[in-house]
């Protein structure tokens, strides 16, 4: 059965929290990812922010084999951002047959932030 996801977006003390961002497009993986980011941009704009204010993202993929495609699109959206946001990417079963879902936290005041970039793959044993 199709489940309608509710996108939650609220602001508190300058932080903007968004969750369950999916795309209406299901034509291709690329269009679905772009649709997620375009929806995120609209949500941030409504709160007087943009992608340069994003400090953390969670990417949920229905299949990690799509990571390289999703990652190349992700990089395009954060191209030109001095320090890209921290990111967590995991494979999960996403409701409504979506392939990608995004959560993010943004902050309206992002002065000169410094970040540490760590790249690795973790193979944790599933919890039984």
C-alpha positions as CSV (number, residue, x, y, z in Angstrom):
1,X,0.0,0.0,0.0
2,X,1.1,3.5,-0.7
3,X,2.0,5.5,2.4
4,X,1.9,9.3,2.2
5,X,4.9,10.8,4.1
6,X,4.6,14.0,5.9
7,X,7.4,16.5,5.5
8,X,8.1,18.2,8.8
9,X,9.9,21.5,8.9
10,X,10.2,23.7,11.8
11,X,12.5,26.3,13.3
12,X,13.8,26.8,16.8
13,X,16.5,29.2,18.0
14,X,17.8,29.7,14.5
15,X,18.0,26.0,13.7
16,X,15.8,24.7,10.9
17,X,14.9,21.0,11.2
18,X,13.4,19.1,8.2
19,X,12.6,15.5,7.9
20,X,11.2,12.9,5.4
21,X,11.9,15.0,2.3
22,X,11.1,12.9,-0.7
23,X,10.4,13.7,-4.4
24,X,7.1,13.6,-6.3
25,X,9.1,12.4,-9.3
26,X,9.7,8.7,-9.8
27,X,10.8,8.8,-13.4
28,X,14.4,8.1,-12.7
29,X,16.7,8.0,-9.8
30,X,18.4,11.2,-10.9
31,X,15.1,13.0,-11.1
32,X,14.0,11.7,-7.7
33,X,17.2,12.9,-6.1
34,X,17.0,16.3,-7.8
35,X,13.3,16.5,-6.7
36,X,14.3,15.9,-3.1
37,X,16.9,18.7,-3.2
38,X,14.5,21.1,-4.9
39,X,11.9,20.5,-2.2
40,X,14.6,21.0,0.4
41,X,15.6,24.3,-1.2
42,X,11.9,25.4,-1.1
43,X,11.5,24.5,2.5
44,X,14.7,26.4,3.4
45,X,13.7,29.4,1.4
46,X,10.4,29.6,3.3
47,X,12.5,29.9,6.4
48,X,14.8,32.5,4.9
49,X,17.7,30.2,4.4
50,X,19.4,28.2,1.6
51,X,21.7,25.2,1.1
52,X,24.7,27.2,2.4
53,X,23.0,27.2,5.8
54,X,22.7,23.3,6.0
55,X,25.0,21.9,8.6
56,X,24.0,18.2,8.6
57,X,22.1,15.8,6.3
58,X,20.9,12.3,6.6
59,X,20.5,10.5,3.3
60,X,18.4,7.4,3.3
61,X,18.7,5.2,0.3
62,X,16.6,2.1,-0.5
63,X,19.7,0.6,-2.1
64,X,23.4,1.5,-1.4
65,X,24.2,0.5,-5.0
66,X,22.7,3.9,-6.0
67,X,25.2,5.8,-3.7
68,X,27.6,6.9,-6.5
69,X,24.7,8.4,-8.5
70,X,23.1,10.1,-5.5
71,X,26.5,11.3,-4.3
72,X,27.4,13.0,-7.6
73,X,24.1,14.9,-7.6
74,X,24.5,15.7,-3.8
75,X,28.0,17.2,-4.6
76,X,26.5,19.3,-7.3
77,X,24.0,20.9,-4.9
78,X,26.7,21.7,-2.4
79,X,29.3,22.8,-5.0
80,X,30.7,26.2,-4.0
81,X,29.7,25.8,-0.3
82,X,32.9,26.6,1.6
83,X,32.5,23.6,3.9
84,X,29.9,21.1,2.9
85,X,27.5,19.8,5.7
86,X,28.3,16.7,7.6
87,X,26.5,13.7,6.2
88,X,25.3,10.3,7.1
89,X,24.1,7.9,4.4
90,X,22.4,4.6,5.2
91,X,20.4,2.0,3.4
92,X,16.8,1.6,4.7
93,X,13.4,0.5,3.6
94,X,11.7,3.8,2.6
95,X,7.9,3.9,2.7
96,X,5.9,4.6,-0.5
97,X,8.4,2.9,-2.8
98,X,10.7,5.9,-2.8
99,X,14.4,5.4,-3.4
100,X,15.7,8.5,-1.6
101,X,14.7,10.4,1.5
102,X,16.5,13.3,3.2
103,X,16.6,14.9,6.7
104,X,18.6,17.9,7.4
105,X,19.5,20.5,10.0
106,X,20.3,24.1,8.9
107,X,21.3,27.1,10.9
108,X,20.5,30.6,9.9
109,X,23.8,32.0,11.1
110,X,26.7,30.2,9.5
111,X,29.7,32.4,9.9
112,X,33.1,30.7,9.2
113,X,32.5,27.1,10.0
114,X,35.3,24.6,9.9
115,X,34.6,20.9,9.4
116,X,36.6,17.7,9.5
117,X,36.1,15.5,6.5
118,X,36.2,11.7,7.2
119,X,35.4,9.2,4.5
120,X,34.8,5.6,5.4
121,X,32.5,2.6,5.0
122,X,31.3,0.8,8.0
123,X,30.1,-2.8,8.0
124,X,28.3,-3.2,11.3
125,X,26.6,-6.4,12.1
126,X,22.9,-6.1,12.0
127,X,21.1,-6.1,15.3
128,X,19.0,-9.3,15.7
